[in-house]
Amino acid sequence: MGWIDEVGKNRHVCWRKRPNLPFLESHILSFFSKRSIIYRFFASRFQMSSLFTLYTEFFMLRYIRVSLLACFLLSCAAHAPALTETYVVQRGDSLWEIADQFSMSVTELKRSNGLKSHHIYPGQRLFIRSQRLPTRSSSGVEYVVRRGDSLSKIAARFSMSVTELKRINGLRSNNIYPGQRLRTRSYTAQSARSRPSSGYVEMDYVVRRGDSLSKIAAQYSMGLTELKRSNGIRSDRIYVGQRLKIQTRLTKITMDNGPYYFSRPKAAVQRSRRYREVPPKKPIEDYRSARNLMGVFNASINSDMRRDGRSLKGWRIVLDPGHGGRDPGAIVSNLDGNNRSVYVVEDEFVYDIALRLYQKLRLAGAEVEMTVISPNHLIRENNPPARTFVHEQNEVYNDVSVNRRNSFSVRPGLDNIVQRVKIANRFFARRGKTLFISLHADNTPNRPEGPLVIYWSRRGKIDSRSRSFARIMERALDLPDVPAQIGGRNLAVLRGNLAQAEILVEIRNVHHKGEAWALRSHKIRDSDADRIFRGILNYAKRR
């Protein structure tokens, strides 16, 4: 306060003793000083004293400083990236895993943090700027289309149908472009808690050869009268290619390793090697739920199907997700980014790959059948990969006659593998262009990393078509650093199979930690499904 005290002694000292001010503040303050026109105007009318001027300057200075600080902060906020956060590197993390978690490329992550190498250390703070994370809007979430996206991929990511995504955004075609903003339903991932939502799902069903109104109504748990009224139909006649509006009631449960429908596992993740959840319902009840879900899945695929580019039209393909039901296959331990144990259940993860492959094959025009189906989930994600799938024993064979018997023993197991071949052969009744692919994840200590393709052989006898298919698939599965292998064996699912060619694919050897880790990533599983799809396409082109 020495500045004010000195003014009391000499009113003219205030202009010589004013403290040094920053350039901007001093010029703003001088605008209100007694040398300015504004001061002279008010002083002449209100007889302002120098002391009053001093107090005015003092409080004006404080006001200016607060205002400048506020302007600076607002400017920073305006120029800050919309989606930013700091990630603390954990033990076991890698740049690839962190980039994958935040939907960034490794190059973008390195550029954002000024990194020249791939080396990071625990405790290091990384600046995350991801343009691919969804942004919330009043009507849900806005997604910015990136190169390589499609409506089906975006719809699957947000657990929507393509029809619903197009309706929300007023789209008439399937064409989208990079940078386009699409509205989606509210996206609430990154939470371990489940959130059930119940309601009717409306979709378009495209009538196929052999369909009838009663068959379609039964498949979607609708009454025949209700189905006819919804579509303005008076007779029972329908034609191939006709679009019908279908309403089915689904209870959707969003989880980090979901979504699930109707019911969810009791555990959030697989707790141990021995953990399992016994199904509370009868096999026939789970079969009906599973068929209902597959109907919804098929209707979603049909709405996104194009007439052009159907490279697999005329092919009938059976996908056999390995194990399931009573048999989990391999259950191996793995480590997450915090060096904690997580458990990978073979049948749960290969079923997800099978569904992804099913979708790709259907979109390419093939007729596809699954030997094993689940009553409470379709394609699932793991956000983050540590949220592993739980060993639920609720899968059933895709055969109504098998499931009519109320016994746990009718569910898939090692003692009834022949049911898989029976389901396939029934689907192959009309011979022609047919393929059978059984999907597994190997757990063999003395085998290296990478896929293994198996064709049928016994005592020198070889199925030449299957071996040809296996060789083409081997090349499609090859990676520069992880080559695929091929071999012949006398396996039960390959014996007595009526397919033109049948193979078993061990997509990964989960005995190796890196292979088990890769299986936990839904993005890598989709890439695995792409490679198998490419192998099927390459074989079909030669026939």
N, C-alpha and C positions, 0 to 999 in steps of 0.2 A: 504493500500500500504506500510505499515511499513516493510513488509517482503522484498520488492524490495529495499527500501531505505537502509536497513541495509546491503544488499548485496553490495552496492556501497562502503561501508566502509571496509568491510571484505568479500572477495569472498568465504571464507571457511565457513562463518556463515550459509549459505543457507542450508547446510545439517543438521546442528544442530537445526536450528530454523524453519524447515518446519512444517506447522501446522499438527495436528493429523488428519489422513485420515482414512476412513473406510478400513477394512481389504482388500477387493477385489481391491479397487482403489489403495491403497498403493503398492500392489504387481504388479499390471499392470504397474503403473508408474515406479516402480523400474526396470522393464524390459527395460525401455528406459533411465535409469539413467546412470551417467558416470562410475558407477561400473560395468555396464553390458558389455557383449562382443560386442553388437550392437553399443553401444556408442563408445567404444575403436576403433572399425573398422572405423566409420565415422570420429572420432576426429583425427585419424592418417592421414587421407587422406585430410580432409577439414579444419584442424586446428581450430576446434570448441572451443570457449572460454566458461568459466563457466557461464558468463552472458547470452550467447546465449542458453546454456543449461537450464538456469532458465526460460527464456521466453518460450522455448519449453515445459518445464514441466508445466508451467502455463496454456498455451492453450491446451496442451494435457489433463490436468486434467478436464478442462471444457468439452472437447470433450468426455472424458470417462463418465462423469456424465450424459451428454445428451444421450449417447449411452445406458448406463445402464437403464435409465428411459424408453427409447423407447423399449428396450428388455422386461422390466417388463410389460409395457402396452400391448405389443403384446402377451406376455404369458398369461395375464389375458383374453385378447380377445379370444385367442385360446381355453381356458378352460371354458369360459362362456357358459351357455346354449343358444342354438340357438333361442329359442322362450321364451323370458322373458319380463315381464313388471311389473310395480307397480300399484296396484289397491287401490284407496282410498275408504274405506268403507263409504257408505252413510246411512242416517237414513232409517230404515226399511229393510236393507240388512240382509241376513242370509248366513251362510257358504254354505248351500245347493244351494241357488240361485246364489251365486258367482261362485261356482264350476260348476254349470250347464251352466252358461254363457260362461265360458272358457273351456268347455268340459273336466273338471277334475273330479276326485272323491273327496269327502270330506276328506277322509283319506290322499290323496296325497296333498291336499291344506293345511291341518293341519301339515303334516310332513314338507312341504316346508317352513312353517313359525314358526315351533317349538311350535305349539299350543297344549295344553293338554286338553282343553275343547272346546265347541262350542260357547263360549261367544266372541263376537266382539263388538267394539264400533265405532260410527261415527268418521271419521278422521283417523282411524287406517290404516296404510299402509300394504298391503299384497303383498308378492312376488308371482307372477304368473309364473308358469313354466308348460306349456301345450304341451305335445307331440302330441296332437290330432289336434292342429291347422294346417291348410295346409301350406306347404312351397312352395314358388314360384320357378318356374324353367323357362327356356327359352321357353318351349312349353306349359306353363300353370301352373299347380299346382301339386305338389307331395303329395299324401296322404299315410300315413303309416297305413297299415291294423292292426286293433286291434282284440282281441278275441271277437267273436260274430258278427263280420261284415259279410256282404254278398255283392255280386256285385250289387244286386238290391237296398240295403240300401245306398251304396256309390253313385250309379248313381242318386238316388233320392236326396241325399244331395247336389250334384253338378248340379242338374237339367239336367241330361243327360239320354240317354237311355242306357240300358245294352249293346246293340249291339255296340253303339259308344264307350263305355268304354272299351269293349273287343278289338275293332279294334285299338284304340289308344295304347293299351298295348300289342298287339299281342297275346291275349289269345284265346285259342281254346275251353276251357271248362269253367265252372263256378267255378272251384276250386281255392280258394285263401288261403293264410296262414298268421298268425300273423307276423308282421315285414316286410311283402312284401310292396314294394313301387309301387304305381300306379300313372300314369300320368292322369290328368283330364284337363278339360277346365279351363281357367282363372276364378278364384273364386273372386268375388268382392262384398262380403257381407259387412255388417257394414257401410252402407251408405244410408242415407235417400233419396237420389236423385234416380230417375229412369234412367235406361240406356236401351233404346230400341235397339234391334238387329234383323234385318229381314233377312230371308233366307229360303232355302228349307231344310226341315228335311227329311232325308232318313231313312227308317226303313224297317224291314221285317214284312210282314203280313202273318199269317198262315191261310189258307183257312179253313172255318168251314162249317158244314152241312147247306145247304140252301143258301150259298153264290153264287153269279154270278159275272162275270167280270163287268157288267154294274152297279151292286149294289155297288161293292167295289169302282169303279171309282167315282160314285156319292158321296159316303161317304167321300172321301178324295179330292173332288173338282178337280179331274183329268179327262181328256178326255179318252174315251175308247181306241182310237187309241194310245194315249200316254202311257197308262198302258200296252197295248199289246207290244208296241215297247220296252219299258223299260225292259220287261221280256222275249223278244224273242218269243212271242206267236203268232201263225198265226190263230188258230181257237179260238172259244169262250169256249172251254172245259177246265175246271179246276177240280181238285180232292181234296177231304178233306185231309188236312195235307200238301198240296203244299205251298211252301213259295214264296211269291211275293214281289218284291221290290216296295215300295211305296214312292212317293215324295209328300210332302204337304208343302205349304208355310205358315210359322208361323212368327209372329212378337212377339218376346219375350222381356219382360220388367222386368229387375231385380230390386227388391225393398226389403227393410228390412222385409216386410210382404208379400212377393211374392214367386215365380215369377208369373207374369201375362202374358197373351197372347192377341194379337190384340189391347187391350186397358187396361188402368189402372184407378183406382179411382182418382177423382180430389184431394181428401184429402189424406194426408199421413197416418193419423190415424183417428179413430172415434172421432169426435170433441165433441159430446154431446149426450144426450139421444134422442133428437129429430132429429139429423142430418140424412139425407138420400140423396141418389143420384138417381134421376129418369133416367131410361135408355133412350138414344137418339135414339136407333134403334127399328125397328118393332119386335114383338115377333118371327116371322118366321125367321128373320135374325139372332137373338140371338140363336134360336133353331139350325140353320145350323152350326153356329160357335161352339156351345156346342157339337153337334154330332161329328164335326170334331175333337175337342179336345179329346173327349172320344175315338174316333178311334185311335188317337195317343197314348193315355194312354193304350188302349187294346193291341195295337201292341207291345208296350214296355213290357207289362206283358207277352205276348205270347212268346217273344224272350227269356224270363228268365224262362219259364215254363219247368219243368222236367216231364218226364213220370212216374218216380217212386215217391212214396210218395204222390200221389194225393188222399188224404183221403176223399175228398168231391165230387169225381166224381159221376155224376148222380143226384146231388142235384141242384135244381133251387131256387135261393134265391133273394128276392127283398129287397133292402135297401131303406128306406124312410127317407131322411134327413128332419127333422122337419122344418116347416115354409118356409121361402124363398120368393123371389119375393116381393109382396106388404107387406108381413107379416114378420117382423124381429124376432118375438118371444120376449123373454125378452131382455131388454137392461139395464145392471146394471153398476154402477160405482165401481171402484176398485182403489187401490193406487199402484203406482210403488215404486221403491227403494228410490226415492227422495221425497216421500210423496205427489206426484202430482196425480191428478185424471186422470184415464184412463177409457175407456168404453168398455164393453164386449157385443157384439151382438150375441145372441144365434144362429141364423140360420147360420151365417158365420162360427162359430167354430164347430158346429155339422156336417156341410157339409164336413169340413176337416176330421173329424173323420170317416165319412161315406166313403170318398175316400180311406183312409188308410185301412179301413176294407174291402172295395171292392177289393183292391189289394191283400190282404192276402187270401181272399176267392177264387179269381181267380187262384192264384198260387197253391191253394190246390185242384184245379180241378173243382170247382163249376161253374155253369152258373149263372151270376149275372146281375141284372138290377137295375137301379136307377130310382126313380119316378120323381126326380127334378134334373136338370143339370144346370151348369153355363157356360156362353159363354166366360169367360176370365180367368179362372184359374183352375188348378188341385190341387194337394197337395201343401200346402204353409207352410212356417215357420214364426216364429216371432223372429227376431234377432235385439234387445233384446225383451223380452216378452211385454215391454211397447208399442211396435209397433203393436197395435191392428188392427184387420180387420175392414174395413169400410162397413157400411150398404149400399150395392148396391142393387137396386131393379131389377136387370137384369136376375135373375134366371127364368127358364121356366119349364113347365111340359115336361116330356120326351114323347111327343105325337105330331106328325106332324099335325094331324087333328085339335087339339085344337089351335095350334099356327098360323094356316092360317088366323084366324080372327085378323084383325089389331085393337086390343083394349087392353088397359092396364089391363082391368079386367080379361083377360084370363091368366094372370100370377098368380102364387100361392097366395092364400089368404084364409081367414077363411071361405069364402062363397063358395069355390069350392073344399073342401077337398075330396069330392067323386071322383075326378079325380085320386087321388092317388090309390084308391081301383080299379078303372077301369084299370089303367096301370098295376097293379099287377095281376089282374084276367086275362088280355089278355096274360101276360107272363106265367101264370099258366094253360093255356088252356090244356096242356098235363099233367095234374094232377101228381100223383106220389110223389116223395120226394120234397116237397116245403116248404119254410119258408118265413115269412114276419117279418122284424124288422124295426120299426120306431124309429128314434133316436132324442132325445131332451135333453135339460138341464133345469131342473126344477127351478122355482123361487118362492118357497113357504115358508113364514115366520115360520109357525108352524110345519115344517118338519125338522128333523135333517139332518146333513151332510150325504153324501153317495148316491149311486145309488138307484133307485126305478124301479122295473120291474112290468109291468102291463099286465094282461091277460084279455080277454073279459069275462064279467059276467053281468047279468041283472036279477033282481028280483029273485034271487036264482038259476037262470040258469047259468051254467058254461061250458066253452069249456075245457074239461078235457085234451086234447092234448096240448092246449096252456098253461094251468096251469102247466102241467108237464114240458114243455119247460121253462116256467118262473122260476120254482124252480131250474132247472139245471143252468139257467143263473144267478140266485141270488147267488148260491154258487160260480160260476166263478168270479163274481164281488166283492165278499166279500174281505175286507182287515181287518187285525187284529185290527186296530184302527178305521176303518170306515166301519161298516157292511152295507150290502145292505138290502133293504126292498122289499116286494112283496105285491101286492094287485090286486083286480079285479074291473074293471070299464066298463061302456058301452060307449066306445069311438068310434068316427066316423070312424077312420082308421082301426078299428078292426071289425066293423060290415060288414057283407056280403062279407068277405074276403075268397077266395077259397083256401088259403094256408092250408097245413096240420096242421100247428101251426103258430100263429101270436102273437107277443108281442110288447109292446112299452117300450123302455128303456130310463129313465131319468138318464143319465150317471152321472150328478152332480146336486147339488142344489146350484145354483149361488147366492142365497140370502145370503149365508155365504161367507165372504170375501176370506177365504182360498180356497174354491171351485172355485170361479171366478178366483182367481190367478192361480190355477192349470190348468184351461182351456186355459189360455194364453200361456202356455208352449207347444210347438209342441212335445217335447219329452214325456211329460205326456199324451198328446192326443194320441200319438202312443201307449203308454202303455195301455190307455183305450181301444183302438181298439184291442189290443192283448187280453185283458180280455174278450171282447165280442166274439172275434174269438174263444177263448178257450171254451166258453159256447156253441157256435154252434157246435164245434167239439165233445164235450162231449154228446150233444143231439144226433148228427148223429150216434155216436158209438152204441147207444142203439136201433137204428131203424133197 
